Amino acid sequence: MARLRGWLSIIVSLLLLGLALSVLYNLDHEYRWHDVVTHVQEVPVSVFLKTLFFTFLNYVLLTGYDWMAIRQVGAKVPYPKIALTSFIGYTFSNTLGFSLLTGASVRYRFYTAAGLTPGQVARVIVFCSVTFFLGLFLVGGIGLLLGVKTLPAALPIPVWISSSLQAIGGICVAIALGYFLLARFYRKPLVWRNHSWRLPTAKQAVSQLAVASCDWLLAAAIFYTLLPADSGVSYWFVLAVFVAANLIGVLAHVPGGLGIFESIVTLVLSPFMVPGHILGALILFRVIYYLIPFLISLSLFVGIELLRHKHKLKQWVAPFQGLSLMLPPLLSLAVFIVGAVLLFSGATPEVATRLFWLEDVLPLPLLEVSHLAGSLIGFALLLLAHRLQRRYDTAYILTALLLAASMLFSLLKGLDWEEAILSGIILACLLPCRHLFYRKGALQNEPFSLNWTLAILAVLLGTFWLIFFSYKHVEYRNELWWEFTLFHNAPRAMRAGVLVAIAACGYGLHHLMRPSRMQPDLPTDEEQTQAFNLVQKYGRTQGYLALLGDKYLLFHPSREAFLMYGIEGRSWIVLGDPIGPESHYDELLWQFRELCDSYDAWPVFYEVSSEYLPHYLDLGLSPLKLGEEAIIDLATFTLEGSSRKSLRQTYAKTQRDGLRFQWVDADDVRQYLPQLQMISDAWMGEKQVREKGFSVGRFDENYLCSCPLALALCNEEPIGFANVWTTNSKTELSIDLMRYDPERSPGGVMDFLFIELLQWGKKQGYQTFNLGMAPMSGLTRHPLAPFWNKLGQLMFAKGNRFYNFQGLRRFKEKYQPLWRPCYLVSQGGLRLPAILANTASLISRGMLGTIRK
């Protein structure tokens, strides 16, 4: 269903983009591509400087969004860091779109390094987004209310449309003013689905409205400055059109309003000036306001990453080692841009003077072939850019060859030296990075994400529109397809467009009809039985969770060892250490590592012990301490002694309250299931929690019947229970679910069950009792500790609102256990936030569960 919604979103976005391009194409005014180029060339240098100055002021103003947000969440960050983060974040999201993946990621990386918690960063992102829309609604709404009144006299549009636009404007203004009134008179936090949001003060709301409005006023001033000086339209009229077009572009959900914004502005302003001049101003605006700041911020971002990894600069190519996680996405984006440039170049006329230079030295057939080849290479680079992001070695080789070929064909088809230089720069950046592209696999088997599909289709749609736009005034006739002359560009563009369309359709059909990629299968009953036997033999009680049937199992070729894992996003997460003889661990772990690599997945090992940590380090992975596991030595456990006085008193009290312990074998558990269900429901209702998964069990009848049960009885009625993990080897005893009826249970029922189980295990000859992990405890407290250790310490100290970290540690500390560290082992780096989010989602059975108890 989610994928269907994604495809529907792509279709709607492409339809809106196609409608916008159709509006531009069907304007009733005479214009040519030459008008666009002429306007761009004739813009005075003073106007360029003025717009660059306005752009600088605008991005300085944008830092106010983040500055206000930082103050709102109660954090302290120096303004230079705020300004740098804001600039890079906004240029990335403005230029690349998908702000949750670009601007939000930049803020997360920079602000967490500055000491903010992930929750604070999330509130900063929400605050900035709200401020952006406040300015858009206020200025855009006023623009629609005031500016639309002049439209019926200037444009032949129905009155009902102008009335609808004014109604939208009124709603937008009402939303902005309503936000201020809410902040002024409503001081309670807003609550939605267990989320609370503290509203800013009235003063802060006014600041948001003022800063966001000035942001839009400056952005509109940049565009107004680029329009012809003799247009006869006022700044306020252009402001209304500019902001209203942006507002409609946002409401249409097209990334960056691309196409929607241009078509609306051109449609409304075309009665007052030459449409070609409007399009020229729009192109310059995109370059000055979006592209130039993006290139600057990209350089800053790369420079910062280089400085962060300066300790790795052992030779002149060493920066690439420190940037191994960041370079593939950046190179992928650069290759995608080159592909789009080549396609757009093939759709537009060549420069006539350059063709004159080639007339006597270049055979016409070679020029024609070069033009076709350049367009095909552009389309191929769009496809390969996605594979580069996935680090495929074949994609690296093909991309390098095609970039080199594009340099040659760009020169041969019309001396397009700009494109040749661009391809050469990207090729020069790509060549030293050979070691980053190591993944083997067939390129055609890798599926495209929805965002990549939308981007590729949008470029293709723009290419075909450019062909029709550039040669709109060329009268169509069948003979054009077979016309080969030096100065007739339209036939070449038509042939190139058809060839690219055939290639795109052919590739799309091949991709749709390819065999689906194999997915792992959940374990069969026989495999679960094999896993259970290994758990009993080797005494690793955590293996009981394999009986839930919600995890995949990977067996050693000898079937003497296995590991269990779940899949969330691109993370393949193994739970615990392998179960079996240690001699099989290395082979089994490499078997899993290779399996992940073949699926382009991230291998993650969750809750692994320090005893086997060298095996994971040999895989090239990095450990992150999660907390410590409490292990009780049953041979030495006793209730005697002053240190166990509180336990003795609690145990004696529960016995006086009438609690009695009963052991139930696995074969007899089913008769108690109705009573257990009532106890479980009462406990979950009292605690307001939901069933978790992956690393803990859940109330599942088949699962509960697979292991013994410890009952706490009061008046001969079960009031609490715990399912017990036992093993034939008797090396370890543990429990999973422990629940009790809060209304019928006296105090101390959990301690009662623990003490009875500890004494039972000691009598049965078990060596240890595993009390489970205390998350975020035992982390190093040192100024030079890694960032994630500091974050874990902060969560342990301040996170009781979300999870009782300290209380859980104190409860287990009563039993004086030995504390054994537990780790999460993964590739780390920039992937770590996504890996942690995937792990939390897998345990909580969905991302929504991560913010619930």
HELIX and SHEET records of a PDB file:
HELIX    1   1 ALA A    2  TYR A   25  1                                  24    
HELIX    2   2 TRP A   33  GLU A   42  1                                  10    
HELIX    3   3 VAL A   45  GLN A   72  1                                  28    
HELIX    4   4 TYR A   79  LEU A   96  1                                  18    
HELIX    5   5 GLY A  103  ALA A  113  1                                  11    
HELIX    6   6 PRO A  118  GLY A  147  1                                  30    
HELIX    7   7 VAL A  148  THR A  150  5                                   3    
HELIX    8   8 LEU A  151  ALA A  154  1                                   4    
HELIX    9   9 VAL A  159  PHE A  185  1                                  27    
HELIX   10  10 ALA A  202  LEU A  226  1                                  25    
HELIX   11  11 TYR A  235  LEU A  251  1                                  17    
HELIX   12  12 PRO A  255  GLY A  257  5                                   3    
HELIX   13  13 ILE A  260  LEU A  269  1                                  10    
HELIX   14  14 PRO A  275  PHE A  285  1                                  11    
HELIX   15  15 ARG A  286  LEU A  291  3                                   6    
HELIX   16  16 ILE A  292  ARG A  308  1                                  17    
HELIX   17  17 LYS A  310  LYS A  312  5                                   3    
HELIX   18  18 PRO A  319  GLY A  322  1                                   4    
HELIX   19  19 LEU A  327  ALA A  347  1                                  21    
HELIX   20  20 ALA A  352  LEU A  358  1                                   7    
HELIX   21  21 LEU A  364  GLN A  389  1                                  26    
HELIX   22  22 ASP A  393  LEU A  412  1                                  20    
HELIX   23  23 TRP A  417  LEU A  430  1                                  14    
HELIX   24  24 LEU A  431  LEU A  436  5                                   6    
HELIX   25  25 LEU A  443  ASN A  445  5                                   3    
HELIX   26  26 LEU A  450  SER A  470  1                                  21    
HELIX   27  27 ASN A  478  TRP A  482  5                                   5    
HELIX   28  28 ASN A  489  MET A  513  1                                  25    
HELIX   29  29 ASP A  525  TYR A  538  1                                  14    
HELIX   30  30 THR A  541  LEU A  548  5                                   8    
HELIX   31  31 GLU A  582  HIS A  584  5                                   3    
HELIX   32  32 TYR A  585  SER A  598  1                                  14    
HELIX   33  33 SER A  610  TYR A  612  5                                   3    
HELIX   34  34 LEU A  613  LEU A  617  1                                   5    
HELIX   35  35 SER A  642  ARG A  644  5                                   3    
HELIX   36  36 LYS A  645  ARG A  656  1                                  12    
HELIX   37  37 ALA A  666  TYR A  672  5                                   7    
HELIX   38  38 LEU A  673  LYS A  687  1                                  15    
HELIX   39  39 GLU A  701  LEU A  704  1                                   4    
HELIX   40  40 VAL A  749  GLN A  764  1                                  16    
HELIX   41  41 PHE A  787  LYS A  798  1                                  12    
HELIX   42  42 GLY A  799  ARG A  801  5                                   3    
HELIX   43  43 PHE A  805  GLU A  813  1                                   9    
HELIX   44  44 GLY A  829  ARG A  831  5                                   3    
HELIX   45  45 LEU A  832  ILE A  843  1                                  12    
HELIX   46  46 MET A  847  ILE A  851  5                                   5    
SHEET    1   A 2 LEU A 190  TRP A 192  0                                        
SHEET    2   A 2 HIS A 195  TRP A 197 -1                                        
SHEET    1   B11 TYR A 552  PHE A 555  0                                        
SHEET    2   B11 PHE A 562  GLU A 568 -1                                        
SHEET    3   B11 SER A 571  LEU A 575 -1                                        
SHEET    4   B11 TRP A 602  SER A 609  1                                        
SHEET    5   B11 LEU A 818  SER A 826 -1                                        
SHEET    6   B11 SER A 622  ASP A 633 -1                                        
SHEET    7   B11 THR A 768  PRO A 775 -1                                        
SHEET    8   B11 GLU A 732  TYR A 740  1                                        
SHEET    9   B11 GLU A 717  TRP A 725 -1                                        
SHEET   10   B11 LEU A 709  CYS A 714 -1                                        
SHEET   11   B11 LEU A 659  VAL A 664 -1                                        
END                                                                             
